[in-house]
């Protein structure tokens, strides 16, 4: 069953076009991530789905029902925000119960749903605490729990991990993925972080300047990007780009991922090491080739290269991506 269908969605604020002719179908149980740089329109698109913004043109359907004129509270959605949006005077239990009370749910239903959500999110020890007594990660789990108890048709996440430090982001990301597996629910998740997109999504929607650049599974987009923008946006460290003629290619630009470059005795490119990042399990080595471009190499394991070393950089020709002057993928 189709959980969400967007048809030719456009959104303008005055003369400024924020979304342009976006069409997308999300199937029941999918985890779809909207990703792109700041200002690309991803949060606006989420707000149009939620009913917090009206589409200038186009149709929004949730579970087969056109909802353009349906208020947010009646759309069968639950939203998790970046800022948690918890009531400071209510306990964890009170925050999770509030929406259900407003819906008029019976007390035993409310208690059963809170108990189940607390179990899934490991919140049982904190049910009687207030938000000020919780860590950032715990507050975000409460915000997610408040959405879970409503049993919505559609979960909408708007950059929910942005306020957390790196360790908490990873832990909470795993919890969200685990929650998706347990619930089998349809989730749409907005982020500017390509690592979150790659690790969470069944499908990624890459946006830029209000349009969809490409839709596909994480590995489809990583291995087969349609253009330079998608190729450069997904991957950490990001893809190296250099003029095509440097590699003897009849293309405006050539790209190669850092993990596909290696240091060897007879590589195709002579280079000088300009910087080394020792990451423990990996080593990032930055080199300047004879034409002046800086390339990043991602080497597995620990390596003793030093700044100033002369090296040879090798690669497999099959790993080179080619792009035309407009950034479209040639190969």
Buried (B, 14 or more C-beta within 10 A) or exposed (E): EBBBBBBEBBBBEEEEBBBBBBEBBBBBBBBBBBBBEEBBBBBBBBBBBBBBBEBBEBBBBBBEEEBEEBEEEEBBBBBBBBEBEBEEEBBBBBBBBBBBEEEEBEEEEBBEBBBBBBEBBEBEEBBEBBBEEBEBBBBBBBBBBBBBBBEBBBBBBBBBBBBBEEEBBBBBBEBBBEBBEEBEBBBBBBBBBBBBBBBBBBBBBBBBBBBBBBBBEBEEBBEEBBBBBBBBBBBEBBBBBBEBEBBEBEBBBBBBBBBBBBBEEEBEBEBBBBEBEEEEEBBBBBBBBEEEBEBBBBBEEEBEBEEEBEBBBBBEEEEBBBBBEEBEBBE
